[in-house]
Amino acid sequence: MGPMSALTRNEAQIRARLLDVRHYEVALDLTTGDETFESCTVIRFTARTAGDTFVELKPDELRSAALDGHPLDPAALTDGRLPLTGLTEGPHELRIAARMRYSRTGEGLHRFTDPADGETYVYTQMFLDDVQRVFPAFDQPDLKAVFEFTVTAPAHWTVLANGITTRIGERPGDGDERPGDGGDGSAPEAGIWASAPTPVISTYLAAVAAGPWHSIRTEHAGLPFGIHCRRSLAPHLDADAQEILDLTTACYDRFHDKFTEPYPFDSYDQAFVPEFNAGAMENPGLVTFRDDYVFRSAVTDAERQRRAVTIAHEMAHMWFGDLVTLSWWDDIWLNESFAEFMGYQTLIEATRFTETWTGFAMERKPWGYDADQRPSTHAVAPDAAAVPDTASALLNFDGISYAKGASALRQLVAWLGEKDFLAGINTHFARHKFANASLADFVDSLAAHTDRDVHTWAETWLRTTGVDTLTPRLQESHGGWTLTVDRTGSRPHHIAAGLYDRAPDGAIEPREVLALDVPSDEVLSVSGPRPALLVLNDGDLTYAKVRLDETSLETALRGISRIPDPLTRGVVWNSLRDMVRDGELAAADYLATAEAHVPDETDLAIVQGVLGFTRAQIADRYLTPDRRGDALTTLTTIARDLLRRTEDGTDPGLRLLAVRTLVDSATQPDTIAGWLAEGTVPGGPELDPELRWRILARLSVLGAADEAGIDEALAADPSGTGREGAARCRAALPTAEAKAAAWERLFHDDSLSNYLFTATAQGFWQPEQADLVREYVPRAYTEAVTLAARRGPAIAEAAGRWALPGHEITEANLEAGHTALTAPDITPLLHRKLADHLDDLTRALRARR
């Protein structure tokens, strides 16, 4: 497969004016071997005028092509494009047969053989332009069409697709161990499945998943619903099936309360699939999720909430993205920001997860804030010129399009009012259902229901980059005090300011909430004493960094765990986090605050967020290496405090976080090695597979494990997750031989799947082993450039995130990275990841100074 051309916006617009694509008939044969499959497609379309165009395809071999019955030369396929010349005005039929290659990187048609039982599964991931790896297409979001699939698969497999699937026949075989009837008394070699035709959808949303699925089916509101996973995960899905189905149907009902357009597809399947690159994908009628969401081991309630958010997010996409789809990739926020916002909000309204915005504040908003302060920042809704082609579009699936966009919508609802917001959304659906829309279309729909200037709001909020900073200025006055809010930035903010007093026992008690519009020329006068704590953006309704005045900062550092509302605590913790990143609060002070207050924290999302930032950033990056050991000791102290607090068994999720933290921060092997040998933590929990692999990974880093022990652990857990755990442990062993072998797998073994690549990279770089891996630091950049060009976007993404040396906070590391940025053959995605990596290194260096 040679190099492929990125589709430009201009090319897409020309083709959209020329063509009206009506229908795809796609036949896939999944029985032809482990490496390739057969793909035969009929595309029916109409040319509005005479002209020339092309269809995209990335085959292993193009076997034949015919336009209106006339053969096309397969040799004409160049850079993934087959020219269609001399089209006449009117209807046309294109037939293409090709041999296609399975993916091992989660792009196109991914194939996975489960090491637990030898069963094989395949599923499609067509986004953003990977449909071309499966069948030919006019691959752009505004050429919607009807899709029908016919799939030939091994006899014991089940096939899922966007529409309801039916087994319509069998292909006889000459013998098979599987039971069945091939029509002549022999066992069938294969089953033939057909899917019902879809409504018109975009090419990137077409989907198929096939394998010997374990399935649980039900019906709700007259529609079939199903959840599916690998057979080896069946007991774990069964354990959570009722929770997953209850969440799904509750969200379905709530969206029907909010939206006037009904669910537009004929069924709703959710397939938990192996080695999936994202959290999930919103394929109409067949949502695919990473099967890490089928929990094999104990998880916290915050992690269950994260799964619930993803379920709600993907269902929201059935309207935002599937029913109404962006016209071009500059408006990806119309998909992702809305699904993100609706996912969090709908859980509050329809499920037991009523504190989701605290999880959003601790997990998602920092993602957005960090992305928005890097040189690679972009607008939520960038100008068309900023997204000239599909390669550039792929760069914008980040914390800005998701977290910042959702935060902007939350601010819009606060400013506009929920009633007018929902009315605008429903108008948008009615105007553009089964079609495409842009930012301008959406704003026009909102404007039909309000007198507020939503066009100016959109320009100010969605077309600009960067994070505003809000800083309070308090001044004592006669009988009271005054408040002025300084804004660094350009956006208007409708926010709340929470006033809090300190009680004699140290508790922090709410006094009053002030409604503020920023900027304002008004100096707000408030009667009574100055508060001990003033929190701007209390309730977290806007997207901005907030600072604390001197008195409030002192109160927060001394008493953050005594603030009664978890979302307010989340806002304050984020303020401290931002101050550390901006060099305004010493990393050691953040660490001391965590030590003082995390043991008393009750919200799991806050504990997880604070400990995660402390472990990954404070200990490993912002503090100098000579202070890292003390930081890890502090983290183990926090963990032991939490273990003591949870001895009565009342908070297993908090106890689990404590165990994980103690394992990850251990500087000596004895305690955790004892846990591994005994199979339990004293007082619980018993070790499940996740904890066993976590402990073994840390022991590997510390030099207290070896290849034999890893092999023994893999024999005990021969699952896909076990295989990843073993790869991580082997790469973490502190020997020159282990590092050399891991390096070879990472950068020279193209059979390594996306998940095994990530696991190996995660194990390779360890701050404890800085001297051992120092020779690899400059090599990582040059070899990553070659790797990304050779293996494509999914591996480039993984390499940029995990395979670059983030632990080495030195000028030499920065210099090596900056040299790689100028490489002529660096791919756009790796360039973005590398630029962000270097910005993070620069920030860490600045914090150390």
Disulfide bonds with the S-S distance in Angstrom:
none
